[in-house]
Structures are given as C-alpha cells and as structure tokens.
C-alpha cells in the first residue's frame, strides 16, 4: 500500500515544492533575503550555499555560491532581480 501511495504522491511533490520559491518572494521577501544572505538587491542573484553573515558590514563572508541559481529558484528566470535585506 505504501508503494502505491508513493507512486501517486511522489510526482506531485516537485511541482508543489517549486511553487514555494515564488510564493515566499511575493509574500515574505525579507525572509527570503535573510535565508539567502543577500543584503543588496541583485540581478541574477546566486544561490548562497553557506557563508558567515556580517551584519555590521552588510556582507556574507566566505560565501560559497552557485551563480544565478537563486534568481532561477525564486522567479524561474536567470537574470531576474532578487530583493536584499536593505530593500
């Protein structure tokens, strides 16, 4: 029974999860900027995998990034603008 349920439900998880990025950007842009570690708005924003946020200097130090993936996840466009904490 569990295998049949997984067969039915598993394909629905990806589209549902994909809708969370644009929804968070629309309703909670500050939350999204804080999770990503973006202080300034950026076009083609990278996905920051990890780093150390420095609130006094407004930068994420030692950030390991994947270029343009943050914008792609949030807006489904590579060069879209992602909001920052300052905006």
PDB file with SEQRES, HELIX, SHEET and CRYST1 records, atoms N, CA, C and O in Angstrom:
SEQRES   1 A   87  UNK UNK UNK UNK UNK UNK UNK UNK UNK UNK UNK UNK UNK          
SEQRES   2 A   87  UNK UNK UNK UNK UNK UNK UNK UNK UNK UNK UNK UNK UNK          
SEQRES   3 A   87  UNK UNK UNK UNK UNK UNK UNK UNK UNK UNK UNK UNK UNK          
SEQRES   4 A   87  UNK UNK UNK UNK UNK UNK UNK UNK UNK UNK UNK UNK UNK          
SEQRES   5 A   87  UNK UNK UNK UNK UNK UNK UNK UNK UNK UNK UNK UNK UNK          
SEQRES   6 A   87  UNK UNK UNK UNK UNK UNK UNK UNK UNK UNK UNK UNK UNK          
SEQRES   7 A   87  UNK UNK UNK UNK UNK UNK UNK UNK UNK                          
HELIX    1 AA1 UNK A    2  UNK A   27  1                                  26    
HELIX    2 AA2 UNK A   29  UNK A   36  1                                   8    
HELIX    3 AA3 UNK A   69  UNK A   75  1                                   7    
SHEET    1 AA1 2 UNK A  47  UNK A  54  0                                        
SHEET    2 AA1 2 UNK A  59  UNK A  66 -1                                        
CRYST1    1.000    1.000    1.000  90.00  90.00  90.00 P 1           1          
ATOM      1  N   UNK A   1       0.827  -1.193   0.000  1.00  0.00           N  
ATOM      2  CA  UNK A   1       0.000   0.000   0.000  1.00  0.00           C  
ATOM      3  C   UNK A   1       0.872   1.257   0.000  1.00  0.00           C  
ATOM      4  O   UNK A   1       0.562   2.229  -0.690  1.00  0.00           O  
ATOM      5  N   UNK A   2       1.948   1.240   0.763  1.00  0.00           N  
ATOM      6  CA  UNK A   2       2.835   2.406   0.822  1.00  0.00           C  
ATOM      7  C   UNK A   2       3.500   2.666  -0.525  1.00  0.00           C  
ATOM      8  O   UNK A   2       3.672   3.822  -0.912  1.00  0.00           O  
ATOM      9  N   UNK A   3       3.866   1.638  -1.225  1.00  0.00           N  
ATOM     10  CA  UNK A   3       4.491   1.813  -2.538  1.00  0.00           C  
ATOM     11  C   UNK A   3       3.511   2.421  -3.538  1.00  0.00           C  
ATOM     12  O   UNK A   3       3.904   3.255  -4.355  1.00  0.00           O  
ATOM     13  N   UNK A   4       2.249   2.017  -3.486  1.00  0.00           N  
ATOM     14  CA  UNK A   4       1.257   2.610  -4.381  1.00  0.00           C  
ATOM     15  C   UNK A   4       1.045   4.082  -4.052  1.00  0.00           C  
ATOM     16  O   UNK A   4       0.909   4.916  -4.946  1.00  0.00           O  
ATOM     17  N   UNK A   5       1.019   4.385  -2.776  1.00  0.00           N  
ATOM     18  CA  UNK A   5       0.841   5.782  -2.363  1.00  0.00           C  
ATOM     19  C   UNK A   5       2.039   6.619  -2.810  1.00  0.00           C  
ATOM     20  O   UNK A   5       1.863   7.740  -3.287  1.00  0.00           O  
ATOM     21  N   UNK A   6       3.255   6.088  -2.661  1.00  0.00           N  
ATOM     22  CA  UNK A   6       4.455   6.803  -3.107  1.00  0.00           C  
ATOM     23  C   UNK A   6       4.431   7.007  -4.614  1.00  0.00           C  
ATOM     24  O   UNK A   6       4.850   8.054  -5.108  1.00  0.00           O  
ATOM     25  N   UNK A   7       3.954   6.031  -5.333  1.00  0.00           N  
ATOM     26  CA  UNK A   7       3.869   6.135  -6.787  1.00  0.00           C  
ATOM     27  C   UNK A   7       2.925   7.257  -7.207  1.00  0.00           C  
ATOM     28  O   UNK A   7       3.170   7.921  -8.214  1.00  0.00           O  
ATOM     29  N   UNK A   8       1.872   7.474  -6.468  1.00  0.00           N  
ATOM     30  CA  UNK A   8       0.894   8.513  -6.792  1.00  0.00           C  
ATOM     31  C   UNK A   8       1.365   9.888  -6.304  1.00  0.00           C  
ATOM     32  O   UNK A   8       1.236  10.874  -7.029  1.00  0.00           O  
ATOM     33  N   UNK A   9       1.903   9.962  -5.100  1.00  0.00           N  
ATOM     34  CA  UNK A   9       2.220  11.241  -4.468  1.00  0.00           C  
ATOM     35  C   UNK A   9       3.581  11.802  -4.891  1.00  0.00           C  
ATOM     36  O   UNK A   9       3.727  13.022  -4.968  1.00  0.00           O  
ATOM     37  N   UNK A  10       4.558  10.978  -5.160  1.00  0.00           N  
ATOM     38  CA  UNK A  10       5.915  11.448  -5.471  1.00  0.00           C  
ATOM     39  C   UNK A  10       5.964  12.416  -6.654  1.00  0.00           C  
ATOM     40  O   UNK A  10       6.668  13.422  -6.562  1.00  0.00           O  
ATOM     41  N   UNK A  11       5.263  12.172  -7.749  1.00  0.00           N  
ATOM     42  CA  UNK A  11       5.316  13.138  -8.853  1.00  0.00           C  
ATOM     43  C   UNK A  11       4.700  14.501  -8.516  1.00  0.00           C  
ATOM     44  O   UNK A  11       5.008  15.492  -9.178  1.00  0.00           O  
ATOM     45  N   UNK A  12       3.850  14.564  -7.516  1.00  0.00           N  
ATOM     46  CA  UNK A  12       3.219  15.830  -7.136  1.00  0.00           C  
ATOM     47  C   UNK A  12       4.109  16.698  -6.261  1.00  0.00           C  
ATOM     48  O   UNK A  12       3.881  17.902  -6.149  1.00  0.00           O  
ATOM     49  N   UNK A  13       5.132  16.094  -5.634  1.00  0.00           N  
ATOM     50  CA  UNK A  13       5.988  16.853  -4.720  1.00  0.00           C  
ATOM     51  C   UNK A  13       6.830  17.899  -5.423  1.00  0.00           C  
ATOM     52  O   UNK A  13       6.973  19.008  -4.909  1.00  0.00           O  
ATOM     53  N   UNK A  14       7.386  17.587  -6.572  1.00  0.00           N  
ATOM     54  CA  UNK A  14       8.259  18.531  -7.270  1.00  0.00           C  
ATOM     55  C   UNK A  14       7.536  19.802  -7.693  1.00  0.00           C  
ATOM     56  O   UNK A  14       8.028  20.892  -7.403  1.00  0.00           O  
ATOM     57  N   UNK A  15       6.392  19.714  -8.366  1.00  0.00           N  
ATOM     58  CA  UNK A  15       5.702  20.962  -8.722  1.00  0.00           C  
ATOM     59  C   UNK A  15       5.251  21.758  -7.499  1.00  0.00           C  
ATOM     60  O   UNK A  15       5.302  22.988  -7.510  1.00  0.00           O  
ATOM     61  N   UNK A  16       4.815  21.075  -6.459  1.00  0.00           N  
ATOM     62  CA  UNK A  16       4.385  21.786  -5.253  1.00  0.00           C  
ATOM     63  C   UNK A  16       5.560  22.493  -4.593  1.00  0.00           C  
ATOM     64  O   UNK A  16       5.423  23.632  -4.146  1.00  0.00           O  
ATOM     65  N   UNK A  17       6.702  21.840  -4.526  1.00  0.00           N  
ATOM     66  CA  UNK A  17       7.894  22.457  -3.943  1.00  0.00           C  
ATOM     67  C   UNK A  17       8.405  23.604  -4.786  1.00  0.00           C  
ATOM     68  O   UNK A  17       8.925  24.583  -4.250  1.00  0.00           O  
ATOM     69  N   UNK A  18       8.268  23.503  -6.097  1.00  0.00           N  
ATOM     70  CA  UNK A  18       8.728  24.553  -6.992  1.00  0.00           C  
ATOM     71  C   UNK A  18       7.918  25.833  -6.819  1.00  0.00           C  
ATOM     72  O   UNK A  18       8.428  26.917  -7.104  1.00  0.00           O  
ATOM     73  N   UNK A  19       6.709  25.741  -6.374  1.00  0.00           N  
ATOM     74  CA  UNK A  19       5.867  26.923  -6.170  1.00  0.00           C  
ATOM     75  C   UNK A  19       6.210  27.686  -4.892  1.00  0.00           C  
ATOM     76  O   UNK A  19       5.783  28.830  -4.737  1.00  0.00           O  
ATOM     77  N   UNK A  20       6.960  27.094  -3.985  1.00  0.00           N  
ATOM     78  CA  UNK A  20       7.281  27.760  -2.720  1.00  0.00           C  
ATOM     79  C   UNK A  20       8.236  28.938  -2.899  1.00  0.00           C  
ATOM     80  O   UNK A  20       8.124  29.924  -2.171  1.00  0.00           O  
ATOM     81  N   UNK A  21       9.176  28.865  -3.853  1.00  0.00           N  
ATOM     82  CA  UNK A  21      10.115  29.969  -4.070  1.00  0.00           C  
ATOM     83  C   UNK A  21       9.416  31.255  -4.479  1.00  0.00           C  
ATOM     84  O   UNK A  21       9.586  32.272  -3.807  1.00  0.00           O  
ATOM     85  N   UNK A  22       8.633  31.251  -5.559  1.00  0.00           N  
ATOM     86  CA  UNK A  22       7.917  32.470  -5.946  1.00  0.00           C  
ATOM     87  C   UNK A  22       6.919  32.942  -4.892  1.00  0.00           C  
ATOM     88  O   UNK A  22       6.719  34.146  -4.727  1.00  0.00           O  
ATOM     89  N   UNK A  23       6.295  32.014  -4.183  1.00  0.00           N  
ATOM     90  CA  UNK A  23       5.339  32.394  -3.150  1.00  0.00           C  
ATOM     91  C   UNK A  23       6.034  33.128  -2.008  1.00  0.00           C  
ATOM     92  O   UNK A  23       5.529  34.143  -1.529  1.00  0.00           O  
ATOM     93  N   UNK A  24       7.183  32.628  -1.569  1.00  0.00           N  
ATOM     94  CA  UNK A  24       7.928  33.289  -0.498  1.00  0.00           C  
ATOM     95  C   UNK A  24       8.433  34.650  -0.960  1.00  0.00           C  
ATOM     96  O   UNK A  24       8.403  35.609  -0.188  1.00  0.00           O  
ATOM     97  N   UNK A  25       8.894  34.751  -2.191  1.00  0.00           N  
ATOM     98  CA  UNK A  25       9.361  36.030  -2.724  1.00  0.00           C  
ATOM     99  C   UNK A  25       8.235  37.055  -2.757  1.00  0.00           C  
ATOM    100  O   UNK A  25       8.460  38.231  -2.473  1.00  0.00           O  
ATOM    101  N   UNK A  26       7.041  36.625  -3.096  1.00  0.00           N  
ATOM    102  CA  UNK A  26       5.909  37.548  -3.177  1.00  0.00           C  
ATOM    103  C   UNK A  26       5.422  37.997  -1.807  1.00  0.00           C  
ATOM    104  O   UNK A  26       5.174  39.185  -1.601  1.00  0.00           O  
ATOM    105  N   UNK A  27       5.281  37.074  -0.872  1.00  0.00           N  
ATOM    106  CA  UNK A  27       4.653  37.378   0.414  1.00  0.00           C  
ATOM    107  C   UNK A  27       5.634  37.707   1.528  1.00  0.00           C  
ATOM    108  O   UNK A  27       5.278  38.432   2.457  1.00  0.00           O  
ATOM    109  N   UNK A  28       6.859  37.194   1.464  1.00  0.00           N  
ATOM    110  CA  UNK A  28       7.837  37.414   2.535  1.00  0.00           C  
ATOM    111  C   UNK A  28       9.230  37.665   1.941  1.00  0.00           C  
ATOM    112  O   UNK A  28      10.135  36.857   2.145  1.00  0.00           O  
ATOM    113  N   UNK A  29       9.412  38.769   1.215  1.00  0.00           N  
ATOM    114  CA  UNK A  29      10.706  38.997   0.564  1.00  0.00           C  
ATOM    115  C   UNK A  29      11.864  39.171   1.549  1.00  0.00           C  
ATOM    116  O   UNK A  29      12.987  38.773   1.242  1.00  0.00           O  
ATOM    117  N   UNK A  30      11.620  39.751   2.715  1.00  0.00           N  
ATOM    118  CA  UNK A  30      12.696  39.921   3.701  1.00  0.00           C  
ATOM    119  C   UNK A  30      13.147  38.571   4.247  1.00  0.00           C  
ATOM    120  O   UNK A  30      14.337  38.358   4.477  1.00  0.00           O  
ATOM    121  N   UNK A  31      12.215  37.675   4.453  1.00  0.00           N  
ATOM    122  CA  UNK A  31      12.545  36.331   4.928  1.00  0.00           C  
ATOM    123  C   UNK A  31      13.417  35.608   3.908  1.00  0.00           C  
ATOM    124  O   UNK A  31      14.390  34.943   4.264  1.00  0.00           O  
ATOM    125  N   UNK A  32      13.060  35.746   2.651  1.00  0.00           N  
ATOM    126  CA  UNK A  32      13.837  35.103   1.606  1.00  0.00           C  
ATOM    127  C   UNK A  32      15.243  35.691   1.521  1.00  0.00           C  
ATOM    128  O   UNK A  32      16.214  34.946   1.384  1.00  0.00           O  
ATOM    129  N   UNK A  33      15.366  37.010   1.599  1.00  0.00           N  
ATOM    130  CA  UNK A  33      16.686  37.654   1.553  1.00  0.00           C  
ATOM    131  C   UNK A  33      17.542  37.218   2.740  1.00  0.00           C  
ATOM    132  O   UNK A  33      18.748  37.016   2.594  1.00  0.00           O  
ATOM    133  N   UNK A  34      16.930  37.072   3.906  1.00  0.00           N  
ATOM    134  CA  UNK A  34      17.679  36.632   5.089  1.00  0.00           C  
ATOM    135  C   UNK A  34      18.131  35.182   4.950  1.00  0.00           C  
ATOM    136  O   UNK A  34      19.256  34.850   5.321  1.00  0.00           O  
ATOM    137  N   UNK A  35      17.271  34.317   4.421  1.00  0.00           N  
ATOM    138  CA  UNK A  35      17.655  32.913   4.241  1.00  0.00           C  
ATOM    139  C   UNK A  35      18.802  32.785   3.249  1.00  0.00           C  
ATOM    140  O   UNK A  35      19.688  31.949   3.427  1.00  0.00           O  
ATOM    141  N   UNK A  36      18.790  33.608   2.207  1.00  0.00           N  
ATOM    142  CA  UNK A  36      19.806  33.533   1.167  1.00  0.00           C  
ATOM    143  C   UNK A  36      21.073  34.301   1.527  1.00  0.00           C  
ATOM    144  O   UNK A  36      22.123  34.064   0.929  1.00  0.00           O  
ATOM    145  N   UNK A  37      20.996  35.216   2.491  1.00  0.00           N  
ATOM    146  CA  UNK A  37      22.167  36.003   2.865  1.00  0.00           C  
ATOM    147  C   UNK A  37      22.448  37.146   1.913  1.00  0.00           C  
ATOM    148  O   UNK A  37      23.598  37.564   1.781  1.00  0.00           O  
ATOM    149  N   UNK A  38      21.420  37.666   1.241  1.00  0.00           N  
ATOM    150  CA  UNK A  38      21.576  38.792   0.318  1.00  0.00           C  
ATOM    151  C   UNK A  38      21.254  40.090   1.047  1.00  0.00           C  
ATOM    152  O   UNK A  38      20.162  40.247   1.594  1.00  0.00           O  
ATOM    153  N   UNK A  39      22.203  41.017   1.054  1.00  0.00           N  
ATOM    154  CA  UNK A  39      21.981  42.312   1.684  1.00  0.00           C  
ATOM    155  C   UNK A  39      21.528  43.356   0.675  1.00  0.00           C  
ATOM    156  O   UNK A  39      20.708  44.218   0.992  1.00  0.00           O  
ATOM    157  N   UNK A  40      22.059  43.281  -0.532  1.00  0.00           N  
ATOM    158  CA  UNK A  40      21.719  44.222  -1.603  1.00  0.00           C  
ATOM    159  C   UNK A  40      20.857  43.512  -2.643  1.00  0.00           C  
ATOM    160  O   UNK A  40      21.021  42.312  -2.864  1.00  0.00           O  
ATOM    161  N   UNK A  41      19.934  44.243  -3.289  1.00  0.00           N  
ATOM    162  CA  UNK A  41      19.209  43.627  -4.407  1.00  0.00           C  
ATOM    163  C   UNK A  41      20.182  43.312  -5.543  1.00  0.00           C  
ATOM    164  O   UNK A  41      21.088  44.098  -5.822  1.00  0.00           O  
ATOM    165  N   UNK A  42      19.998  42.183  -6.188  1.00  0.00           N  
ATOM    166  CA  UNK A  42      20.913  41.755  -7.254  1.00  0.00           C  
ATOM    167  C   UNK A  42      20.147  41.136  -8.407  1.00  0.00           C  
ATOM    168  O   UNK A  42      19.183  40.397  -8.208  1.00  0.00           O  
ATOM    169  N   UNK A  43      20.587  41.446  -9.603  1.00  0.00           N  
ATOM    170  CA  UNK A  43      20.067  40.776 -10.790  1.00  0.00           C  
ATOM    171  C   UNK A  43      20.885  39.505 -10.990  1.00  0.00           C  
ATOM    172  O   UNK A  43      22.106  39.521 -10.839  1.00  0.00           O  
ATOM    173  N   UNK A  44      20.232  38.433 -11.320  1.00  0.00           N  
ATOM    174  CA  UNK A  44      20.946  37.167 -11.486  1.00  0.00           C  
ATOM    175  C   UNK A  44      21.596  36.716 -10.190  1.00  0.00           C  
ATOM    176  O   UNK A  44      22.754  36.297 -10.173  1.00  0.00           O  
ATOM    177  N   UNK A  45      20.844  36.805  -9.113  1.00  0.00           N  
ATOM    178  CA  UNK A  45      21.378  36.506  -7.780  1.00  0.00           C  
ATOM    179  C   UNK A  45      21.822  35.051  -7.664  1.00  0.00           C  
ATOM    180  O   UNK A  45      21.133  34.152  -8.146  1.00  0.00           O  
ATOM    181  N   UNK A  46      22.963  34.815  -7.032  1.00  0.00           N  
ATOM    182  CA  UNK A  46      23.423  33.442  -6.846  1.00  0.00           C  
ATOM    183  C   UNK A  46      22.675  32.760  -5.700  1.00  0.00           C  
ATOM    184  O   UNK A  46      22.066  33.421  -4.859  1.00  0.00           O  
ATOM    185  N   UNK A  47      22.732  31.464  -5.682  1.00  0.00           N  
ATOM    186  CA  UNK A  47      22.260  30.699  -4.532  1.00  0.00           C  
ATOM    187  C   UNK A  47      23.460  30.548  -3.613  1.00  0.00           C  
ATOM    188  O   UNK A  47      24.448  29.910  -3.977  1.00  0.00           O  
ATOM    189  N   UNK A  48      23.378  31.131  -2.424  1.00  0.00           N  
ATOM    190  CA  UNK A  48      24.473  31.035  -1.462  1.00  0.00           C  
ATOM    191  C   UNK A  48      24.261  29.770  -0.646  1.00  0.00           C  
ATOM    192  O   UNK A  48      23.300  29.667   0.116  1.00  0.00           O  
ATOM    193  N   UNK A  49      25.156  28.815  -0.808  1.00  0.00           N  
ATOM    194  CA  UNK A  49      25.025  27.532  -0.117  1.00  0.00           C  
ATOM    195  C   UNK A  49      25.343  27.674   1.366  1.00  0.00           C  
ATOM    196  O   UNK A  49      24.614  27.165   2.217  1.00  0.00           O  
ATOM    197  N   UNK A  50      26.437  28.372   1.670  1.00  0.00           N  
ATOM    198  CA  UNK A  50      26.756  28.689   3.059  1.00  0.00           C  
ATOM    199  C   UNK A  50      27.754  29.830   3.101  1.00  0.00           C  
ATOM    200  O   UNK A  50      28.420  30.129   2.110  1.00  0.00           O  
ATOM    201  N   UNK A  51      27.849  30.462   4.257  1.00  0.00           N  
ATOM    202  CA  UNK A  51      28.742  31.593   4.476  1.00  0.00           C  
ATOM    203  C   UNK A  51      28.470  32.157   5.857  1.00  0.00           C  
ATOM    204  O   UNK A  51      27.574  31.691   6.561  1.00  0.00           O  
ATOM    205  N   UNK A  52      29.235  33.149   6.240  1.00  0.00           N  
ATOM    206  CA  UNK A  52      29.066  33.784   7.547  1.00  0.00           C  
ATOM    207  C   UNK A  52      28.540  35.201   7.354  1.00  0.00           C  
ATOM    208  O   UNK A  52      29.258  36.055   6.835  1.00  0.00           O  
ATOM    209  N   UNK A  53      27.304  35.466   7.761  1.00  0.00           N  
ATOM    210  CA  UNK A  53      26.759  36.808   7.593  1.00  0.00           C  
ATOM    211  C   UNK A  53      27.432  37.793   8.542  1.00  0.00           C  
ATOM    212  O   UNK A  53      27.622  37.501   9.723  1.00  0.00           O  
ATOM    213  N   UNK A  54      27.789  38.959   8.016  1.00  0.00           N  
ATOM    214  CA  UNK A  54      28.382  40.039   8.805  1.00  0.00           C  
ATOM    215  C   UNK A  54      27.425  41.221   8.712  1.00  0.00           C  
ATOM    216  O   UNK A  54      27.464  41.983   7.746  1.00  0.00           O  
ATOM    217  N   UNK A  55      26.559  41.374   9.729  1.00  0.00           N  
ATOM    218  CA  UNK A  55      25.535  42.412   9.701  1.00  0.00           C  
ATOM    219  C   UNK A  55      26.114  43.813   9.805  1.00  0.00           C  
ATOM    220  O   UNK A  55      25.502  44.761   9.312  1.00  0.00           O  
ATOM    221  N   UNK A  56      27.264  43.972  10.424  1.00  0.00           N  
ATOM    222  CA  UNK A  56      27.866  45.301  10.535  1.00  0.00           C  
ATOM    223  C   UNK A  56      28.381  45.784   9.184  1.00  0.00           C  
ATOM    224  O   UNK A  56      28.243  46.964   8.862  1.00  0.00           O  
ATOM    225  N   UNK A  57      28.970  44.897   8.391  1.00  0.00           N  
ATOM    226  CA  UNK A  57      29.498  45.262   7.072  1.00  0.00           C  
ATOM    227  C   UNK A  57      28.483  44.987   5.955  1.00  0.00           C  
ATOM    228  O   UNK A  57      28.730  45.340   4.801  1.00  0.00           O  
ATOM    229  N   UNK A  58      27.355  44.368   6.281  1.00  0.00           N  
ATOM    230  CA  UNK A  58      26.320  44.015   5.305  1.00  0.00           C  
ATOM    231  C   UNK A  58      26.855  43.160   4.150  1.00  0.00           C  
ATOM    232  O   UNK A  58      26.595  43.447   2.982  1.00  0.00           O  
ATOM    233  N   UNK A  59      27.602  42.111   4.494  1.00  0.00           N  
ATOM    234  CA  UNK A  59      28.107  41.159   3.504  1.00  0.00           C  
ATOM    235  C   UNK A  59      28.025  39.752   4.093  1.00  0.00           C  
ATOM    236  O   UNK A  59      27.916  39.580   5.307  1.00  0.00           O  
ATOM    237  N   UNK A  60      28.078  38.771   3.233  1.00  0.00           N  
ATOM    238  CA  UNK A  60      28.181  37.379   3.658  1.00  0.00           C  
ATOM    239  C   UNK A  60      29.600  36.933   3.352  1.00  0.00           C  
ATOM    240  O   UNK A  60      29.969  36.775   2.188  1.00  0.00           O  
ATOM    241  N   UNK A  61      30.383  36.733   4.375  1.00  0.00           N  
ATOM    242  CA  UNK A  61      31.801  36.409   4.209  1.00  0.00           C  
ATOM    243  C   UNK A  61      31.988  34.910   3.948  1.00  0.00           C  
ATOM    244  O   UNK A  61      31.301  34.066   4.522  1.00  0.00           O  
ATOM    245  N   UNK A  62      32.925  34.617   3.078  1.00  0.00           N  
ATOM    246  CA  UNK A  62      33.243  33.228   2.760  1.00  0.00           C  
ATOM    247  C   UNK A  62      32.109  32.484   2.090  1.00  0.00           C  
ATOM    248  O   UNK A  62      31.982  31.268   2.233  1.00  0.00           O  
ATOM    249  N   UNK A  63      31.283  33.216   1.356  1.00  0.00           N  
ATOM    250  CA  UNK A  63      30.111  32.598   0.734  1.00  0.00           C  
ATOM    251  C   UNK A  63      30.514  31.647  -0.390  1.00  0.00           C  
ATOM    252  O   UNK A  63      31.368  31.963  -1.218  1.00  0.00           O  
ATOM    253  N   UNK A  64      29.889  30.492  -0.399  1.00  0.00           N  
ATOM    254  CA  UNK A  64      30.030  29.541  -1.499  1.00  0.00           C  
ATOM    255  C   UNK A  64      28.735  29.653  -2.298  1.00  0.00           C  
ATOM    256  O   UNK A  64      27.652  29.357  -1.793  1.00  0.00           O  
ATOM    257  N   UNK A  65      28.863  30.086  -3.554  1.00  0.00           N  
ATOM    258  CA  UNK A  65      27.690  30.428  -4.349  1.00  0.00           C  
ATOM    259  C   UNK A  65      27.605  29.611  -5.631  1.00  0.00           C  
ATOM    260  O   UNK A  65      28.615  29.161  -6.172  1.00  0.00           O  
ATOM    261  N   UNK A  66      26.369  29.431  -6.103  1.00  0.00           N  
ATOM    262  CA  UNK A  66      26.115  28.886  -7.433  1.00  0.00           C  
ATOM    263  C   UNK A  66      25.506  30.035  -8.229  1.00  0.00           C  
ATOM    264  O   UNK A  66      24.395  30.468  -7.922  1.00  0.00           O  
ATOM    265  N   UNK A  67      26.209  30.540  -9.250  1.00  0.00           N  
ATOM    266  CA  UNK A  67      25.751  31.730  -9.973  1.00  0.00           C  
ATOM    267  C   UNK A  67      24.352  31.585 -10.555  1.00  0.00           C  
ATOM    268  O   UNK A  67      24.009  30.560 -11.144  1.00  0.00           O  
ATOM    269  N   UNK A  68      23.560  32.621 -10.379  1.00  0.00           N  
ATOM    270  CA  UNK A  68      22.222  32.796 -10.964  1.00  0.00           C  
ATOM    271  C   UNK A  68      21.170  31.789 -10.516  1.00  0.00           C  
ATOM    272  O   UNK A  68      20.014  31.902 -10.923  1.00  0.00           O  
ATOM    273  N   UNK A  69      21.525  30.825  -9.708  1.00  0.00           N  
ATOM    274  CA  UNK A  69      20.551  29.813  -9.309  1.00  0.00           C  
ATOM    275  C   UNK A  69      19.511  30.367  -8.332  1.00  0.00           C  
ATOM    276  O   UNK A  69      18.367  29.914  -8.327  1.00  0.00           O  
ATOM    277  N   UNK A  70      19.901  31.344  -7.503  1.00  0.00           N  
ATOM    278  CA  UNK A  70      18.937  31.955  -6.582  1.00  0.00           C  
ATOM    279  C   UNK A  70      17.794  32.620  -7.333  1.00  0.00           C  
ATOM    280  O   UNK A  70      16.629  32.448  -6.975  1.00  0.00           O  
ATOM    281  N   UNK A  71      18.123  33.381  -8.377  1.00  0.00           N  
ATOM    282  CA  UNK A  71      17.083  34.023  -9.189  1.00  0.00           C  
ATOM    283  C   UNK A  71      16.222  32.993  -9.898  1.00  0.00           C  
ATOM    284  O   UNK A  71      15.007  33.162 -10.005  1.00  0.00           O  
ATOM    285  N   UNK A  72      16.841  31.933 -10.378  1.00  0.00           N  
ATOM    286  CA  UNK A  72      16.087  30.890 -11.080  1.00  0.00           C  
ATOM    287  C   UNK A  72      15.082  30.204 -10.153  1.00  0.00           C  
ATOM    288  O   UNK A  72      13.947  29.945 -10.555  1.00  0.00           O  
ATOM    289  N   UNK A  73      15.486  29.912  -8.931  1.00  0.00           N  
ATOM    290  CA  UNK A  73      14.591  29.259  -7.975  1.00  0.00           C  
ATOM    291  C   UNK A  73      13.431  30.179  -7.595  1.00  0.00           C  
ATOM    292  O   UNK A  73      12.293  29.727  -7.469  1.00  0.00           O  
ATOM    293  N   UNK A  74      13.724  31.476  -7.412  1.00  0.00           N  
ATOM    294  CA  UNK A  74      12.700  32.402  -6.934  1.00  0.00           C  
ATOM    295  C   UNK A  74      11.748  32.892  -8.019  1.00  0.00           C  
ATOM    296  O   UNK A  74      10.561  33.093  -7.760  1.00  0.00           O  
ATOM    297  N   UNK A  75      12.261  33.085  -9.226  1.00  0.00           N  
ATOM    298  CA  UNK A  75      11.433  33.717 -10.254  1.00  0.00           C  
ATOM    299  C   UNK A  75      11.322  32.912 -11.533  1.00  0.00           C  
ATOM    300  O   UNK A  75      10.562  33.285 -12.427  1.00  0.00           O  
ATOM    301  N   UNK A  76      12.061  31.815 -11.643  1.00  0.00           N  
ATOM    302  CA  UNK A  76      12.117  30.994 -12.850  1.00  0.00           C  
ATOM    303  C   UNK A  76      12.759  31.740 -14.022  1.00  0.00           C  
ATOM    304  O   UNK A  76      12.512  31.410 -15.182  1.00  0.00           O  
ATOM    305  N   UNK A  77      13.584  32.747 -13.717  1.00  0.00           N  
ATOM    306  CA  UNK A  77      14.358  33.488 -14.715  1.00  0.00           C  
ATOM    307  C   UNK A  77      15.781  33.645 -14.195  1.00  0.00           C  
ATOM    308  O   UNK A  77      15.984  33.906 -13.009  1.00  0.00           O  
ATOM    309  N   UNK A  78      16.768  33.489 -15.074  1.00  0.00           N  
ATOM    310  CA  UNK A  78      18.172  33.572 -14.645  1.00  0.00           C  
ATOM    311  C   UNK A  78      18.606  34.993 -14.282  1.00  0.00           C  
ATOM    312  O   UNK A  78      19.433  35.164 -13.386  1.00  0.00           O  
ATOM    313  N   UNK A  79      18.074  36.008 -14.950  1.00  0.00           N  
ATOM    314  CA  UNK A  79      18.528  37.373 -14.714  1.00  0.00           C  
ATOM    315  C   UNK A  79      17.519  38.232 -13.974  1.00  0.00           C  
ATOM    316  O   UNK A  79      17.600  39.459 -14.041  1.00  0.00           O  
ATOM    317  N   UNK A  80      16.579  37.633 -13.276  1.00  0.00           N  
ATOM    318  CA  UNK A  80      15.594  38.404 -12.526  1.00  0.00           C  
ATOM    319  C   UNK A  80      16.243  38.993 -11.272  1.00  0.00           C  
ATOM    320  O   UNK A  80      17.251  38.489 -10.777  1.00  0.00           O  
ATOM    321  N   UNK A  81      15.640  40.065 -10.778  1.00  0.00           N  
ATOM    322  CA  UNK A  81      16.183  40.722  -9.587  1.00  0.00           C  
ATOM    323  C   UNK A  81      15.652  40.058  -8.323  1.00  0.00           C  
ATOM    324  O   UNK A  81      14.455  39.804  -8.186  1.00  0.00           O  
ATOM    325  N   UNK A  82      16.565  39.786  -7.414  1.00  0.00           N  
ATOM    326  CA  UNK A  82      16.203  39.261  -6.094  1.00  0.00           C  
ATOM    327  C   UNK A  82      16.386  40.378  -5.081  1.00  0.00           C  
ATOM    328  O   UNK A  82      17.389  41.091  -5.110  1.00  0.00           O  
ATOM    329  N   UNK A  83      15.428  40.529  -4.193  1.00  0.00           N  
ATOM    330  CA  UNK A  83      15.480  41.579  -3.193  1.00  0.00           C  
ATOM    331  C   UNK A  83      16.571  41.305  -2.164  1.00  0.00           C  
ATOM    332  O   UNK A  83      16.947  40.155  -1.937  1.00  0.00           O  
ATOM    333  N   UNK A  84      17.071  42.360  -1.549  1.00  0.00           N  
ATOM    334  CA  UNK A  84      18.059  42.220  -0.490  1.00  0.00           C  
ATOM    335  C   UNK A  84      17.471  42.711   0.826  1.00  0.00           C  
ATOM    336  O   UNK A  84      16.380  43.281   0.847  1.00  0.00           O  
ATOM    337  N   UNK A  85      18.183  42.492   1.913  1.00  0.00           N  
ATOM    338  CA  UNK A  85      17.710  42.913   3.225  1.00  0.00           C  
ATOM    339  C   UNK A  85      17.611  44.441   3.325  1.00  0.00           C  
ATOM    340  O   UNK A  85      16.756  44.951   4.049  1.00  0.00           O  
ATOM    341  N   UNK A  86      18.464  45.172   2.618  1.00  0.00           N  
ATOM    342  CA  UNK A  86      18.423  46.634   2.671  1.00  0.00           C  
ATOM    343  C   UNK A  86      17.196  47.203   1.967  1.00  0.00           C  
ATOM    344  O   UNK A  86      16.760  48.310   2.285  1.00  0.00           O  
ATOM    345  N   UNK A  87      16.642  46.468   1.027  1.00  0.00           N  
ATOM    346  CA  UNK A  87      15.462  46.992   0.325  1.00  0.00           C  
ATOM    347  C   UNK A  87      14.217  46.479   1.019  1.00  0.00           C  
ATOM    348  O   UNK A  87      13.103  46.793   0.599  1.00  0.00           O  
TER     349      UNK A  87                                                      
END                                                                             
